[in-house]
Amino acid sequence: MIDKYEPGTRVVAIMDAKSDDKTARIFGYGVYQGRKMLPPEHYMMGGNEEQYRQAIEEEFLGKEKEGIEKLFDRSKMTPEQQADFDKKFAEEQKLREAGEFSYTEADVEAMLKTARSNPYIELDNGKGVWGAECWWGPEDEFKSRYEGWEIIEVDIEEQREEARQRAHASVSTSPAPSPPCPPHWRS
């Protein structure tokens, strides 16, 4: 995965921002540490790893993979690219015919590992926050964009505990929706 910001960048971790009353709740300012692996027991947006595994397995395991023909438009390729496309398509067709072009346990593990590789921010208050828990971006851009807004600092540990309680109370395996925030502030 490619990150837009380098480790060591000063950032802000945002819980949400509401334009109607011009308030932004943040977990704090800190330093982006790069991507790290979320611990398996970590509650990602209201769900833990086992819930994510179940959701991924239900969605993908044993089902046919998306083929190259669904991912790329051959008509817009150069002749060299079309030749590579045709070769890959032929390989996929052979796997389909053999009944081997479906998602496996190994694919589920790879998806889960990708989901667990997450931006990590060490906050100035000594706590850490994961990109999956917030919207985040450079501190100076945030301060410029939200100048004049009321900024409220929220404790990440309290929010995690609330997420754990929601996860235990929920019968759904779906993750909670992302908090409202401008679309360019992504994890």
C-alpha positions as CSV (number, residue, x, y, z in Angstrom):
1,M,0.0,0.0,0.0
2,I,1.2,3.5,-0.8
3,D,0.9,6.2,1.8
4,K,0.6,9.8,0.9
5,Y,2.7,11.0,3.9
6,E,6.1,10.0,5.1
7,P,6.7,8.6,8.6
8,G,7.6,11.5,10.9
9,T,4.9,13.9,9.4
10,R,3.1,16.0,12.0
11,V,-0.6,15.0,11.8
12,V,-3.9,15.3,13.5
13,A,-6.2,12.3,14.2
14,I,-9.9,13.4,13.7
15,M,-12.9,11.6,15.1
16,D,-15.4,13.7,13.2
17,A,-16.1,17.2,11.9
18,K,-19.6,18.8,11.6
19,S,-20.1,21.8,9.4
20,D,-23.5,22.6,10.8
21,D,-22.0,23.8,14.1
22,K,-18.4,24.1,13.0
23,T,-17.0,21.6,15.5
24,A,-14.3,19.1,15.0
25,R,-13.6,16.3,17.5
26,I,-10.0,15.1,17.5
27,F,-8.0,12.5,19.3
28,G,-5.1,14.8,19.2
29,Y,-2.0,15.9,17.3
30,G,1.0,13.7,16.9
31,V,3.5,12.0,14.5
32,Y,2.7,9.6,11.8
33,Q,4.7,6.4,12.4
34,G,4.1,4.6,9.1
35,R,2.0,1.5,8.6
36,K,1.9,-1.2,11.3
37,M,0.0,-4.3,11.9
38,L,-3.2,-3.9,14.0
39,P,-3.2,-6.4,16.9
40,P,-5.7,-9.2,16.3
41,E,-7.9,-8.3,19.2
42,H,-8.1,-4.6,18.1
43,Y,-11.6,-3.4,17.5
44,M,-11.5,-1.8,14.0
45,M,-14.4,0.6,13.7
46,G,-16.6,-1.5,16.0
47,G,-15.5,-4.9,14.9
48,N,-12.6,-7.2,15.9
49,E,-10.5,-9.5,13.7
50,E,-12.8,-12.5,14.0
51,Q,-15.8,-10.4,12.9
52,Y,-13.8,-9.1,9.9
53,R,-12.7,-12.7,9.1
54,Q,-16.3,-13.9,9.1
55,A,-17.4,-11.0,6.9
56,I,-14.6,-11.6,4.4
57,E,-15.3,-15.3,4.4
58,E,-19.0,-14.8,3.8
59,E,-18.3,-12.3,1.0
60,F,-15.5,-14.1,-0.8
61,L,-14.6,-17.7,0.3
62,G,-15.4,-20.2,-2.4
63,K,-16.8,-17.7,-4.7
64,E,-15.4,-17.0,-8.2
65,K,-12.7,-14.3,-8.3
66,E,-13.1,-11.1,-10.3
67,G,-11.5,-11.8,-13.6
68,I,-9.1,-9.5,-15.5
69,E,-11.9,-8.8,-18.0
70,K,-13.9,-7.1,-15.2
71,L,-11.0,-5.1,-14.0
72,F,-9.6,-3.7,-17.2
73,D,-10.9,-2.4,-20.5
74,R,-8.9,-4.2,-23.2
75,S,-10.1,-1.8,-26.0
76,K,-8.1,1.0,-24.4
77,M,-4.8,-1.0,-24.3
78,T,-1.8,-0.8,-26.5
79,P,-1.1,-3.9,-28.6
80,E,1.6,-5.0,-26.1
81,Q,-0.8,-4.6,-23.2
82,Q,-3.5,-6.5,-25.1
83,A,-1.1,-9.4,-25.5
84,D,-0.4,-9.5,-21.8
85,F,-4.1,-9.2,-21.1
86,D,-4.9,-12.1,-23.4
87,K,-2.3,-14.3,-21.8
88,K,-3.6,-13.6,-18.3
89,F,-7.2,-14.1,-19.5
90,A,-6.3,-17.5,-21.0
91,E,-4.7,-18.5,-17.7
92,E,-7.8,-17.5,-15.8
93,Q,-10.0,-19.4,-18.2
94,K,-8.1,-22.6,-17.6
95,L,-8.4,-22.1,-13.9
96,R,-12.2,-21.5,-14.3
97,E,-12.6,-24.6,-16.4
98,A,-10.7,-26.6,-13.7
99,G,-12.9,-25.1,-11.0
100,E,-9.9,-23.4,-9.4
101,F,-10.7,-19.7,-9.9
102,S,-12.3,-19.0,-6.6
103,Y,-11.2,-17.4,-3.4
104,T,-9.4,-19.6,-1.0
105,E,-8.4,-19.5,2.7
106,A,-5.0,-18.1,1.6
107,D,-6.9,-15.2,-0.2
108,V,-8.9,-14.6,3.0
109,E,-5.7,-14.4,5.0
110,A,-4.2,-12.0,2.5
111,M,-7.3,-9.8,2.7
112,L,-7.2,-9.8,6.4
113,K,-3.5,-9.0,6.6
114,T,-4.1,-6.1,4.2
115,A,-7.0,-4.9,6.4
116,R,-4.8,-5.1,9.5
117,S,-1.9,-3.1,7.9
118,N,-2.8,0.3,9.1
119,P,-1.4,3.8,9.5
120,Y,-0.3,4.4,13.1
121,I,-0.1,7.8,14.8
122,E,1.7,8.4,18.1
123,L,-0.2,11.2,19.8
124,D,1.6,14.0,21.7
125,N,-0.2,12.8,24.8
126,G,1.6,9.4,24.6
127,K,-1.4,7.4,23.3
128,G,-1.5,5.8,19.9
129,V,-4.3,5.8,17.3
130,W,-4.8,3.7,14.2
131,G,-5.9,5.0,10.8
132,A,-8.9,2.7,11.0
133,E,-10.1,4.6,14.0
134,C,-10.0,8.1,12.6
135,W,-9.6,10.5,9.7
136,W,-6.1,11.9,9.6
137,G,-3.9,14.3,7.7
138,P,-1.2,16.9,8.1
139,E,-1.6,19.1,11.2
140,D,-0.9,22.4,9.3
141,E,-3.6,21.6,6.6
142,F,-6.1,20.8,9.3
143,K,-5.4,24.0,11.3
144,S,-5.7,26.0,8.1
145,R,-8.9,24.3,6.9
146,Y,-10.7,24.4,10.3
147,E,-9.5,27.8,11.4
148,G,-12.3,29.4,13.5
149,W,-13.9,26.0,14.3
150,E,-14.3,24.7,17.8
151,I,-11.8,21.9,18.3
152,I,-12.7,19.4,21.0
153,E,-10.1,16.8,22.1
154,V,-11.6,13.3,22.7
155,D,-10.0,10.5,24.6
156,I,-9.2,7.6,22.2
157,E,-9.3,5.0,25.0
158,E,-12.9,6.1,25.9
159,Q,-13.9,5.8,22.2
160,R,-12.4,2.3,22.0
161,E,-14.3,1.2,25.0
162,E,-17.5,2.4,23.5
163,A,-16.7,0.6,20.3
164,R,-16.0,-2.6,22.2
165,Q,-19.4,-2.3,24.0
166,R,-21.2,-1.7,20.6
167,A,-19.4,-4.7,19.1
168,H,-20.5,-7.0,21.9
169,A,-24.0,-5.7,21.8
170,S,-24.3,-6.0,18.1
171,V,-25.4,-9.2,16.3
172,S,-24.2,-7.8,13.0
173,T,-20.7,-8.6,11.6
174,S,-20.7,-5.4,9.6
175,P,-18.3,-2.6,10.6
176,A,-19.7,0.6,11.9
177,P,-20.0,3.4,9.3
178,S,-17.2,5.9,8.9
179,P,-17.5,9.1,10.8
180,P,-18.6,12.2,8.8
181,C,-15.6,14.1,7.5
182,P,-14.4,15.6,4.3
183,P,-13.6,12.8,1.7
184,H,-9.9,13.7,1.4
185,W,-9.3,12.8,5.1
186,R,-8.9,9.1,4.7
187,S,-7.2,6.4,6.7
